[in-house]
Amino acid sequence: MVAFSSSVLSMLLFPALSFIAVGGILFLITNIQVGNLFGSHRSTIITLYNGAFDSSSAVFLIFKVLYEGGVSLRSSFLILSVCSVFHLLRTFLLMPNTHIPYPLPEGFTYGVSLGKSNSYNVEEFEKTRETGMTSEGEGPAETDDILLQPDDGQQSGDSGKVASFRSCVQSWFFLWHLVWLSVMQLRHYLFIGTLNPMLNRLADNDSALVSQYTNAFAFTQLCGVLCAPWNGLIMDRHKGKPLAPGETDKEADLRSSSLSLFLTSLQCLLFSICASSPLLPLQYLTFILQVLNRSFLYGGNAAFISIAFPGVHFGKLYGLVMSLSAVVSLLQYPCFALVKGALGGDPFYVNIALTLLTLLAFIHPINIFYGCRKLTNQREDMAGGPAITLAEAKM
């Protein structure tokens, strides 16, 4: 639609942009599950996909260079459309009919199979998880899902069953994760929205100097795909190492994720402090911290949801947290109005307020860290007694 749009057919841009907005995030969500195929590198792959999605704006930078070299925009978009055929073939020939489970069931196949179909394996595995019985009916099936219960800690079923979607949403994990994502996302949106006037003010309206800093910002945005996997490596650093006595893989994943969440919060705090500074040369560091933090933020968001909550709810929880954080991000508009009106175009006081607001993001990793420590201490105190879960620790 973009390829065939023109001044006469400009209305094509409305459905075109709608398809891009909806299709882009759905494409990301459906491909994040590919990380389930990589076991000990699961979080690394998930963050890599988010980083690639984050850096996809490089395509339009390439279009810009090609256009300046004489290639028409219509030709560029037509080539992009032809390349998209690959994704259709990959969807029908490689992706399973439902989703890729985690952990992978025995005999799971990826891609075209002349034997048992992928969907049969997935359905059998999910049936096993939901009933808590093996396919032969011999006894309880093993599961790595940690039950995350509402604040009252009441169990909705035995420990062999997957927690309900409602109990996941009502958990403190989900609430603080939503706060963690929302405050940092709001900080990034306000920075991007006030970037150009801020650069003009700090550069005394020197257009050449502003262009220099704007280009530097644009090029740093392409580095998200390089930064995001670092976060995944932090979250996967414990894989392959022996677990503590009585500790499950899920608990180890959560303990490891607390460092990732803390570093992301710290990056945002440093980024916000630099962005609030009136020193123009310091903005180069601001750009680096911004792209680093953004790649950690969105990659860590997806990875944490896949770790902390049952895989069967991943799509719903990811969509819900992104939607709710987007609603919080609407606060950027009254902030813009305040900067342009009462503050006379100077965002300094708004930046200070948002910097203080980002301190709320530290509650999430601290909550997880002390929750995991509490669970470890209880396990040591009850050595030889029945195993307890994170839900029973009343996180």
ChimeraX attribute file (.defattr): number of C-alpha atoms within 10 A of each C-alpha:
attribute: neighborCount
match mode: 1-to-1
recipient: residues
	/A:1	19
	/A:2	19
	/A:3	18
	/A:4	14
	/A:5	14
	/A:6	13
	/A:7	7
	/A:8	7
	/A:9	11
	/A:10	12
	/A:11	13
	/A:12	16
	/A:13	16
	/A:14	11
	/A:15	12
	/A:16	14
	/A:17	13
	/A:18	11
	/A:19	12
	/A:20	11
	/A:21	11
	/A:22	10
	/A:23	12
	/A:24	12
	/A:25	14
	/A:26	14
	/A:27	12
	/A:28	15
	/A:29	19
	/A:30	14
	/A:31	17
	/A:32	25
	/A:33	22
	/A:34	18
	/A:35	22
	/A:36	21
	/A:37	17
	/A:38	15
	/A:39	14
	/A:40	17
	/A:41	17
	/A:42	25
	/A:43	31
	/A:44	25
	/A:45	25
	/A:46	31
	/A:47	32
	/A:48	25
	/A:49	24
	/A:50	29
	/A:51	27
	/A:52	22
	/A:53	19
	/A:54	21
	/A:55	20
	/A:56	15
	/A:57	13
	/A:58	16
	/A:59	12
	/A:60	12
	/A:61	14
	/A:62	12
	/A:63	17
	/A:64	15
	/A:65	11
	/A:66	14
	/A:67	15
	/A:68	10
	/A:69	9
	/A:70	8
	/A:71	13
	/A:72	14
	/A:73	16
	/A:74	16
	/A:75	14
	/A:76	18
	/A:77	17
	/A:78	15
	/A:79	12
	/A:80	13
	/A:81	14
	/A:82	9
	/A:83	11
	/A:84	11
	/A:85	11
	/A:86	10
	/A:87	12
	/A:88	11
	/A:89	11
	/A:90	11
	/A:91	15
	/A:92	12
	/A:93	13
	/A:94	16
	/A:95	21
	/A:96	19
	/A:97	14
	/A:98	11
	/A:99	18
	/A:100	27
	/A:101	19
	/A:102	22
	/A:103	15
	/A:104	16
	/A:105	14
	/A:106	8
	/A:107	10
	/A:108	17
	/A:109	20
	/A:110	15
	/A:111	14
	/A:112	14
	/A:113	11
	/A:114	6
	/A:115	7
	/A:116	12
	/A:117	16
	/A:118	22
	/A:119	17
	/A:120	13
	/A:121	20
	/A:122	23
	/A:123	15
	/A:124	13
	/A:125	21
	/A:126	14
	/A:127	14
	/A:128	20
	/A:129	21
	/A:130	14
	/A:131	15
	/A:132	20
	/A:133	17
	/A:134	16
	/A:135	15
	/A:136	7
	/A:137	11
	/A:138	8
	/A:139	10
	/A:140	15
	/A:141	17
	/A:142	13
	/A:143	18
	/A:144	17
	/A:145	24
	/A:146	22
	/A:147	26
	/A:148	30
	/A:149	26
	/A:150	20
	/A:151	14
	/A:152	9
	/A:153	15
	/A:154	12
	/A:155	15
	/A:156	14
	/A:157	11
	/A:158	10
	/A:159	16
	/A:160	19
	/A:161	21
	/A:162	24
	/A:163	24
	/A:164	17
	/A:165	17
	/A:166	12
	/A:167	19
	/A:168	21
	/A:169	19
	/A:170	15
	/A:171	20
	/A:172	20
	/A:173	23
	/A:174	20
	/A:175	14
	/A:176	19
	/A:177	19
	/A:178	20
	/A:179	21
	/A:180	25
	/A:181	24
	/A:182	22
	/A:183	22
	/A:184	28
	/A:185	21
	/A:186	21
	/A:187	22
	/A:188	20
	/A:189	16
	/A:190	20
	/A:191	20
	/A:192	12
	/A:193	13
	/A:194	16
	/A:195	16
	/A:196	14
	/A:197	15
	/A:198	23
	/A:199	21
	/A:200	16
	/A:201	16
	/A:202	17
	/A:203	17
	/A:204	11
	/A:205	13
	/A:206	12
	/A:207	12
	/A:208	10
	/A:209	15
	/A:210	21
	/A:211	14
	/A:212	10
	/A:213	21
	/A:214	15
	/A:215	11
	/A:216	15
	/A:217	20
	/A:218	14
	/A:219	14
	/A:220	17
	/A:221	21
	/A:222	20
	/A:223	19
	/A:224	26
	/A:225	22
	/A:226	14
	/A:227	21
	/A:228	30
	/A:229	25
	/A:230	19
	/A:231	29
	/A:232	24
	/A:233	19
	/A:234	17
	/A:235	30
	/A:236	20
	/A:237	17
	/A:238	16
	/A:239	17
	/A:240	8
	/A:241	7
	/A:242	8
	/A:243	13
	/A:244	11
	/A:245	10
	/A:246	15
	/A:247	16
	/A:248	14
	/A:249	17
	/A:250	18
	/A:251	23
	/A:252	18
	/A:253	19
	/A:254	20
	/A:255	20
	/A:256	20
	/A:257	27
	/A:258	22
	/A:259	18
	/A:260	23
	/A:261	27
	/A:262	18
	/A:263	19
	/A:264	25
	/A:265	27
	/A:266	17
	/A:267	20
	/A:268	28
	/A:269	24
	/A:270	17
	/A:271	25
	/A:272	24
	/A:273	16
	/A:274	21
	/A:275	27
	/A:276	21
	/A:277	16
	/A:278	14
	/A:279	11
	/A:280	18
	/A:281	12
	/A:282	12
	/A:283	22
	/A:284	16
	/A:285	13
	/A:286	21
	/A:287	22
	/A:288	16
	/A:289	21
	/A:290	28
	/A:291	25
	/A:292	26
	/A:293	27
	/A:294	23
	/A:295	31
	/A:296	28
	/A:297	28
	/A:298	22
	/A:299	31
	/A:300	27
	/A:301	22
	/A:302	23
	/A:303	24
	/A:304	23
	/A:305	20
	/A:306	25
	/A:307	23
	/A:308	21
	/A:309	24
	/A:310	22
	/A:311	22
	/A:312	19
	/A:313	17
	/A:314	20
	/A:315	17
	/A:316	12
	/A:317	21
	/A:318	16
	/A:319	14
	/A:320	14
	/A:321	22
	/A:322	18
	/A:323	12
	/A:324	14
	/A:325	20
	/A:326	15
	/A:327	12
	/A:328	17
	/A:329	19
	/A:330	12
	/A:331	13
	/A:332	17
	/A:333	13
	/A:334	10
	/A:335	15
	/A:336	17
	/A:337	13
	/A:338	16
	/A:339	18
	/A:340	14
	/A:341	11
	/A:342	9
	/A:343	14
	/A:344	10
	/A:345	16
	/A:346	17
	/A:347	22
	/A:348	16
	/A:349	12
	/A:350	17
	/A:351	21
	/A:352	15
	/A:353	11
	/A:354	20
	/A:355	22
	/A:356	13
	/A:357	15
	/A:358	23
	/A:359	16
	/A:360	15
	/A:361	25
	/A:362	19
	/A:363	17
	/A:364	23
	/A:365	25
	/A:366	15
	/A:367	16
	/A:368	22
	/A:369	19
	/A:370	14
	/A:371	18
	/A:372	21
	/A:373	13
	/A:374	16
	/A:375	22
	/A:376	20
	/A:377	12
	/A:378	14
	/A:379	20
	/A:380	13
	/A:381	10
	/A:382	12
	/A:383	12
	/A:384	9
	/A:385	9
	/A:386	8
	/A:387	12
	/A:388	16
	/A:389	18
	/A:390	18
	/A:391	20
	/A:392	15
	/A:393	15
	/A:394	18
	/A:395	21
